Amino acid sequence: MSDILKSIFSVGTFHQMLRSATPVALAAMGGSLTEHAGIMNIGMDGMILMGAFFAVWGSFLFQSAAAGILVILLMGVIVGLFFALLVVKFESDEFIIGCALNTFALGLTSYLSRSIFGAAGTKGNPALPSLHIPFLSKIPLLGALLNDHSLLVYVTWILAVLLWLFVYKTPYGFWLRASGEKPDTLRTAGISPVKMKWLASVLCGVFCGLAGAHLSLGQLSGTFAENMSNSRGYIAFACVIFAAADPAKAYLAALMFGFFDAIGLRLQDYISSDLTNTIPYLITIVMMVYVVVHSQRKKKAAGKPLPAKL
Amino acid sequence: MKKKLDLSYLASLGISVVLAFLIGALILAVSGHHPGHAYAAMFNGAFKGMRHLGDVLEYAMVLCICGLACDLGSRVGIFNVGGEGQLLLGAIAACQIGVWLDGASPWLVFPLAALTAIAVGGLYALIPGVLKVKLKVDEVITTIMLNTIAASICQFLAKGPWKNANKNIVAGTQQLSARYWFGGLVRGSNLSTAIFFAAIMALLVWYVMQKTSRGFEMKITGQNPRFARFSGLKTDQIVILCMTISGAMCGLVGMFRVYGAEHLFKSSISNDYYFEGLMVAMIAQYQPVATILLSLFFAVLKIGAQGMELSAGVPNQIYLIIQTVIIFFMAAERGIFRSIQARRAAKAAKARLEGGSSHV
């Protein structure tokens, strides 16, 4: 028993936590923007999957991971525009579009992967580098924890801070939040809420694309596997709700997911990996229940009526 | 009024299907396949020979029941996205009943397996149903999480405690004795007598939803829950019940797949089949009759696409792309019309304004 505990609370677990949390965190940060803009975005899973594929495709085509990232930025914008066109411009049902987008991504990426790389898939394309920061390695515990991560892990930290500043400290962020909460007031102030929704969608597309790029170019070093997003987009959605759409808190929520994912990986030495795989998903359900119960208790204390839907 | 609506629905469906096939042709052409040859291979894959037709009918059965299960939930305002998990758990539980009771009379095994599938699928849908009704936890996320959990549990069981003795089968349960299989209808195809049970189930669901007062109560519950509550309906119970029945139907589909087609539990029992049923239900706008008819159409596409992969080497996932593009068009259709009208109105207003100013 003490062996298990020792293995769970080792530096390696927390190192893995940061690794696993990153794609979910990136998607959740993007999702917090659409959430603020009043769009229920359950299509993130498909956006991640497309990101994972096109990153590898770009890396394969130009034989450079940097080109893969550029392709992803472009793809994120296109996917975001497409999503906004359907949901914002044509006012289609967000739930239907989100579901269809996920299935579309599954079909498109599997189709293209088999068409371009054949049934065996693709492996070993140029991947994102891991960073080794010399001065960090001198610090005993922290060095082992924070060093030698894939590039996007560090980028995510910077993006989380920047995004938090963007949402809460700039006028654009203010308008973005208003476009979901009080669109009419925003319109009165002379800012178009529709434009802010487009902006949120496009940024969300880019963030989800990066999340996918971390999965395929970072974690699996240039490998694409069919359906590799594995419901992470939905977990990211749960993180957004858990964090009340605060991008910084969404990162912390994703860390929690990463922690349980890492524990699952550790426990594989003792229990079947099929069972440990369920841990993060179970935790997500617990998380959803906790948010709702917690908010209801708060509402009750304030004496306000309950919202009809979360 | 009703007739007119149906016509406009059919028109939009027809246009969307045509456009989706055009986009599919574009993707085929860009990825280096000849669209004409691919579609011809798709047609042959579905209609050439009884064997393929049998597969089409079997898959239509799966899509139809899954789609109706989704209709049932959405009618009362709850989206059962968790059918995949309910199907898998129902399948593996029903299969294991047959393995455990090996040697017993089929008259005992069949009903028991069906009841087990119903119970397991229903209970697995009950969890998100109760969470939604009692705590207002969003059912979309919980059901999707439960899908992944169910798939992992089934993998664990099929690789571990319930594993087939044959070492070549990595993840699969023991095979059922042949006397427990649904009778095959077409040699070499997956079609079995299970389709008759599915047809009865589909008719029953359609009848209850469209022709009974229960169905009407469900409709009110979904469209206007406050009104339903004030008219004395126990909406909470109705929602939970519908969700449970929806799960039970998915569980039964799992049993049909095991006892009718695969004869043991392995991952090919369902490859996101529920999601494809869900897409069909969405295209049918959650109407039971349309769901039943469209499931035939999409079964033709799916089996055709698989045949196309074998004969023309085109990955069958083009089927998913075509299906979802249809959804994109149909969901956006009203918005597209609205924006065209708005542009036209703006142009007319501008013309009027300019015309008016020239008079002054």
Boltz contact constraints between the chains, C-beta under 6 A:
constraints:
  - contact:
      token1: [A, 86]
      token2: [B, 332]
      max_distance: 6.0
  - contact:
      token1: [A, 90]
      token2: [B, 332]
      max_distance: 6.0
  - contact:
      token1: [A, 90]
      token2: [B, 335]
      max_distance: 6.0
  - contact:
      token1: [A, 90]
      token2: [B, 336]
      max_distance: 6.0
  - contact:
      token1: [A, 91]
      token2: [B, 335]
      max_distance: 6.0
  - contact:
      token1: [A, 92]
      token2: [B, 331]
      max_distance: 6.0
  - contact:
      token1: [A, 92]
      token2: [B, 332]
      max_distance: 6.0
  - contact:
      token1: [A, 92]
      token2: [B, 335]
      max_distance: 6.0
  - contact:
      token1: [A, 93]
      token2: [B, 331]
      max_distance: 6.0
  - contact:
      token1: [A, 96]
      token2: [B, 282]
      max_distance: 6.0
  - contact:
      token1: [A, 96]
      token2: [B, 331]
      max_distance: 6.0
  - contact:
      token1: [A, 97]
      token2: [B, 331]
      max_distance: 6.0
  - contact:
      token1: [A, 100]
      token2: [B, 324]
      max_distance: 6.0
  - contact:
      token1: [A, 100]
      token2: [B, 327]
      max_distance: 6.0
  - contact:
      token1: [A, 103]
      token2: [B, 275]
      max_distance: 6.0
  - contact:
      token1: [A, 103]
      token2: [B, 320]
      max_distance: 6.0
  - contact:
      token1: [A, 103]
      token2: [B, 324]
      max_distance: 6.0
  - contact:
      token1: [A, 104]
      token2: [B, 324]
      max_distance: 6.0
  - contact:
      token1: [A, 107]
      token2: [B, 317]
      max_distance: 6.0
  - contact:
      token1: [A, 107]
      token2: [B, 320]
      max_distance: 6.0
  - contact:
      token1: [A, 107]
      token2: [B, 321]
      max_distance: 6.0
  - contact:
      token1: [A, 108]
      token2: [B, 321]
      max_distance: 6.0
  - contact:
      token1: [A, 110]
      token2: [B, 317]
      max_distance: 6.0
  - contact:
      token1: [A, 111]
      token2: [B, 315]
      max_distance: 6.0
  - contact:
      token1: [A, 111]
      token2: [B, 317]
      max_distance: 6.0
  - contact:
      token1: [A, 111]
      token2: [B, 318]
      max_distance: 6.0
  - contact:
      token1: [A, 114]
      token2: [B, 315]
      max_distance: 6.0
  - contact:
      token1: [A, 115]
      token2: [B, 31]
      max_distance: 6.0
  - contact:
      token1: [A, 115]
      token2: [B, 315]
      max_distance: 6.0
  - contact:
      token1: [A, 231]
      token2: [B, 144]
      max_distance: 6.0
  - contact:
      token1: [A, 231]
      token2: [B, 148]
      max_distance: 6.0
  - contact:
      token1: [A, 234]
      token2: [B, 141]
      max_distance: 6.0
  - contact:
      token1: [A, 234]
      token2: [B, 144]
      max_distance: 6.0
  - contact:
      token1: [A, 238]
      token2: [B, 141]
      max_distance: 6.0
  - contact:
      token1: [A, 272]
      token2: [B, 156]
      max_distance: 6.0
  - contact:
      token1: [A, 274]
      token2: [B, 152]
      max_distance: 6.0
  - contact:
      token1: [A, 274]
      token2: [B, 155]
      max_distance: 6.0
  - contact:
      token1: [A, 274]
      token2: [B, 156]
      max_distance: 6.0
  - contact:
      token1: [A, 275]
      token2: [B, 156]
      max_distance: 6.0
  - contact:
      token1: [A, 277]
      token2: [B, 152]
      max_distance: 6.0
  - contact:
      token1: [A, 278]
      token2: [B, 149]
      max_distance: 6.0
  - contact:
      token1: [A, 278]
      token2: [B, 152]
      max_distance: 6.0
  - contact:
      token1: [A, 281]
      token2: [B, 145]
      max_distance: 6.0
  - contact:
      token1: [A, 281]
      token2: [B, 148]
      max_distance: 6.0
  - contact:
      token1: [A, 281]
      token2: [B, 149]
      max_distance: 6.0
  - contact:
      token1: [A, 284]
      token2: [B, 145]
      max_distance: 6.0
  - contact:
      token1: [A, 285]
      token2: [B, 142]
      max_distance: 6.0
  - contact:
      token1: [A, 285]
      token2: [B, 145]
      max_distance: 6.0
  - contact:
      token1: [A, 288]
      token2: [B, 137]
      max_distance: 6.0
  - contact:
      token1: [A, 288]
      token2: [B, 141]
      max_distance: 6.0
  - contact:
      token1: [A, 289]
      token2: [B, 137]
      max_distance: 6.0
  - contact:
      token1: [A, 292]
      token2: [B, 135]
      max_distance: 6.0
  - contact:
      token1: [A, 292]
      token2: [B, 136]
      max_distance: 6.0
  - contact:
      token1: [A, 292]
      token2: [B, 137]
      max_distance: 6.0
  - contact:
      token1: [A, 310]
      token2: [B, 138]
      max_distance: 6.0
